[in-house]
Amino acid sequence: MIDELLPETVSAAELLGDEPPPAALLPEEEPHIARAVDKRVREFSAGRWCARRAMAGLGLSPVPVLPGPRGEPGWPAGLVGALTHCEGYAAAVVARSSEVLALGIDAEPAQPLPDGVLEAVALPGERAALPQRTDGASALPWDRMLFSAKESVYKAWFPMTGRPLEFEDAFLAFDPDNGTFTARLLVPGWPLGDELLTSFRGRWAVREGLVLTAVAVPAVRNGRTAHGSGAAAGAAR
């Protein structure tokens, strides 16, 4: 499902269900969850299994994906990627850094956020601009979508820049008609060739009881990003 939101240069793999796949971990990865609770072991294992399936889609052999200082996955040289997991679902996406500079994905249950969470993660203007749907049972959980999109933006931003990005550091806006969103940075941008990264564009979808969001920052070519200023998720599959 997640591959529908990303350019064709990105390889994706998904896993449905809560049981970890057999032989999901490599020896180098096992010490990182030696003392973890069962839930964390399942999440970690599912993410690494998906990561290696996604790498195989690029013709690459299995390699460890070790967590960095902030828990971010460490990808082999020449690759960028992202992981996500929630109850009953895990996914990984990877691409060659010559094609994509950064990736961010997130999956959440397609349910409203718990009370008080939206106020903690969203700016007042973002909350006021959330699309309003009143079509009963088919109404989309836009508050959860906002949270997920901010997670995807962070996952693309931090590995690329090494700088943290708080919830209030980007202003999110959705286009409910074409499945896209824009994240305008409220902090200094990041140089990309001759340009300055000041915003992200991504895609969203609701599938099988899940909210899915994704961001891809295109590679810089001839001093400019492949899609001009800003960053775009690219054409969906």
SVG drawing of the C-alpha trace seen along z (x, -y; Angstrom):
<svg xmlns="http://www.w3.org/2000/svg" viewBox="-23 -30 52 48">
<polyline fill="none" stroke="black" stroke-width="0.4" points="0.0,0.0 2.7,-2.5 4.4,-2.2 1.3,-3.9 2.5,-7.1 6.1,-7.2 8.1,-7.5 8.8,-4.3 12.5,-4.7 11.6,-3.7 11.4,-0.1 8.9,0.8 8.0,3.8 5.1,4.3 4.1,6.9 0.6,7.4 0.0,8.9 1.6,8.7 3.8,11.9 7.5,11.3 8.7,13.1 11.1,16.0 14.8,15.2 14.1,11.5 17.2,10.3 20.9,10.4 23.4,11.1 24.6,7.4 21.0,6.3 20.2,8.7 22.1,6.8 20.0,3.7 16.8,5.4 18.3,8.0 16.5,6.4 13.4,5.1 9.9,6.2 8.1,8.5 6.2,5.7 9.4,3.8 11.0,7.0 8.2,7.6 8.2,4.1 12.0,4.0 12.1,7.4 9.2,6.6 10.9,3.4 14.2,5.1 12.5,7.9 10.7,5.3 13.9,3.3 15.7,6.3 12.8,7.2 12.9,3.6 16.6,3.7 16.2,6.9 13.8,5.0 16.9,2.9 19.0,6.0 20.9,5.6 22.1,8.3 20.9,8.4 22.8,6.1 22.2,4.9 20.0,1.9 21.2,0.6 19.5,-2.2 21.3,-5.6 21.6,-7.9 17.9,-8.9 16.7,-5.5 16.7,-6.3 17.6,-3.4 21.1,-3.4 21.2,-2.6 24.2,-1.4 26.2,-3.9 24.4,-4.9 20.9,-4.2 18.2,-6.3 15.2,-4.8 12.5,-4.9 10.6,-2.5 7.2,-2.6 5.1,-0.3 1.8,-0.3 -0.4,2.4 -0.8,5.0 1.4,3.3 5.0,2.6 6.7,1.2 10.1,0.1 11.1,-2.0 14.5,-2.4 16.0,-4.2 19.4,-4.9 20.7,-8.3 21.5,-9.2 17.7,-9.2 16.2,-10.3 17.9,-12.4 15.5,-11.5 12.4,-9.4 9.8,-9.6 6.8,-7.3 4.3,-6.7 1.4,-4.4 -1.3,-5.0 -4.6,-3.4 -7.4,-5.2 -9.0,-6.5 -9.2,-9.9 -6.3,-10.9 -6.8,-10.5 -8.2,-13.6 -5.6,-16.4 -3.0,-15.0 -4.1,-17.2 -3.6,-20.4 -0.1,-19.1 1.1,-18.4 -0.7,-21.0 -0.5,-24.7 -3.8,-26.6 -3.8,-27.5 -3.3,-23.9 -6.2,-22.8 -8.5,-25.5 -7.5,-24.5 -8.1,-20.7 -10.7,-19.5 -14.2,-19.0 -16.0,-15.9 -19.4,-15.0 -20.2,-11.9 -20.7,-9.7 -18.9,-6.4 -16.7,-7.2 -15.4,-10.4 -11.6,-10.6 -9.5,-11.1 -7.8,-14.3 -6.3,-14.8 -4.5,-11.5 -3.6,-12.3 -1.9,-15.5 0.0,-13.6 1.2,-11.0 2.2,-13.6 4.4,-15.4 6.0,-12.1 6.8,-11.5 8.3,-14.9 10.5,-14.4 11.7,-11.1 12.8,-12.7 14.3,-15.8 16.4,-14.4 18.6,-11.9 19.3,-14.5 20.1,-17.4 21.0,-15.9 18.8,-18.7 15.7,-18.0 12.3,-19.2 9.6,-19.8 5.9,-19.5 5.5,-23.2 8.4,-23.7 6.4,-22.9 2.9,-24.1 0.9,-21.3 -1.9,-21.8 -3.9,-19.1 -5.5,-18.9 -8.4,-16.5 -9.2,-16.1 -5.9,-14.8 -4.3,-13.0 -1.4,-15.4 -0.1,-17.6 2.4,-20.4 4.6,-21.1 6.1,-24.6 9.1,-24.8 9.0,-27.5 12.7,-27.0 15.7,-27.9 15.7,-25.8 18.4,-23.4 20.7,-23.9 20.1,-21.5 22.5,-22.4 21.6,-25.9 18.3,-25.8 17.0,-26.0 14.7,-23.3 11.9,-25.3 9.0,-22.9 8.0,-19.3 5.2,-17.9 3.9,-14.5 1.0,-12.1 -1.6,-10.4 -4.0,-7.6 -6.4,-5.6 -6.3,-1.9 -7.4,1.2 -8.0,-0.7 -4.7,-2.6 -3.7,-6.2 -0.5,-6.2 1.7,-9.2 4.9,-9.5 7.5,-12.1 10.3,-11.8 13.0,-14.5 14.2,-14.2 17.9,-14.1 19.9,-17.2 20.9,-17.3 22.9,-20.1 22.6,-22.1 18.8,-21.8 16.3,-19.2 14.7,-17.0 11.3,-18.7 12.4,-22.3 12.2,-24.2 11.0,-22.5 10.6,-18.7 8.0,-16.5 6.9,-12.9 6.9,-12.5 4.5,-10.7 2.5,-8.0 2.5,-4.5"/>
</svg>
